[in-house]
């Protein structure tokens, strides 16, 4: 895939920088070739315009760069180098950012920030197969990686298929719920190959810019097993709503004892259509470790354009584990429970479940997509770990079986409701 070398051209130069560069080049040429006609003002202006247009045409916006990357079928071969001090820092404090050098083919990105990610089930130390969060601009504001500032390398230790988050993210996006895109990469750290990873875009300003008209709202991290009325980390948007008034309003609406009033209050502060779609998809995929069922693995965005909260899924690496589960599970999340335990919320939930089951959750389409992904990933995995590569079809088949069985179960349960 032909992409711009982002470490050399991370941002679009201003017209002034282009003008100064052209002026310097013209001066050097004049000194070398006295016979060359001196560049006049009109020609100089024309050169500025031509150079600007040429650069604009050749340079892709971050959104276009990331779109092209995630549409490709390339599996990256990434290398991370850490100095002794930074390596030791990650051993002592794995959640704090350390400096590293990232190499992707002939491109080198120096002084990026990395820290180890993962909770109880997926956390691995830096000397093992660590999951990583990478921040291109943590120490230097001039770099993007295929249009991304923040992104993740997930070790997928809880998903031997390496495909769950990718296929489920596509399902969520097809239903209108924003979700991170996923690709794949191999990773070498300090000369030692660590294995296959799935590469996921981060929830940052670039992601928000693609998904929302106004990307300056508050973005919260749900953290580990935290409800919305607990202290959630504010990731972005400190100039938006002050003192977490957006979350407080959402929690207050969810606590309203009267079911009809509760739904009406929630609809004023929550993007209800998207939230119901989110709930339905969490149930379809049986995301037992997401917000609705376990108050975990989620982000919240306050959309200033509509002054409403949007829930974003995360950590979808253990999906379709209970194909026969109820289509309306016992939701534990405060907002999820508040919505479906109101007459209007339950009515709209079942209606959206039937709609998504019919029009979006299509096993044939998903299984064909899994075939494509298996053909891409298996040769790479086999080249790293022959045993895992040979077992890979079995792991993908488990995901295939879960999708087929879940679709049939939902179909039957919907008939019983009618």
HELIX and SHEET records of a PDB file:
HELIX    1   1 UNK A   15  UNK A   32  1                                  18    
HELIX    2   2 UNK A   41  UNK A   58  1                                  18    
HELIX    3   3 UNK A   62  UNK A   71  1                                  10    
HELIX    4   4 UNK A   84  UNK A   92  1                                   9    
HELIX    5   5 UNK A  164  UNK A  174  1                                  11    
HELIX    6   6 UNK A  205  UNK A  211  1                                   7    
HELIX    7   7 UNK A  242  UNK A  244  5                                   3    
HELIX    8   8 UNK A  245  UNK A  254  1                                  10    
HELIX    9   9 UNK A  259  UNK A  269  1                                  11    
HELIX   10  10 UNK A  272  UNK A  284  1                                  13    
HELIX   11  11 UNK A  291  UNK A  294  1                                   4    
HELIX   12  12 UNK A  334  UNK A  340  1                                   7    
HELIX   13  13 UNK A  343  UNK A  359  1                                  17    
HELIX   14  14 UNK A  363  UNK A  384  1                                  22    
HELIX   15  15 UNK A  386  UNK A  417  1                                  32    
SHEET    1   A 8 UNK A  75  UNK A  81  0                                        
SHEET    2   A 8 UNK A  98  UNK A 104 -1                                        
SHEET    3   A 8 UNK A 107  UNK A 117 -1                                        
SHEET    4   A 8 UNK A 131  UNK A 135 -1                                        
SHEET    5   A 8 UNK A 150  UNK A 154 -1                                        
SHEET    6   A 8 UNK A 192  UNK A 201 -1                                        
SHEET    7   A 8 UNK A 182  UNK A 189 -1                                        
SHEET    8   A 8 UNK A  75  UNK A  81  1                                        
SHEET    1   B 4 UNK A 233  UNK A 236  0                                        
SHEET    2   B 4 UNK A 219  UNK A 221 -1                                        
SHEET    3   B 4 UNK A 298  UNK A 303 -1                                        
SHEET    4   B 4 UNK A 308  UNK A 313 -1                                        
END                                                                             
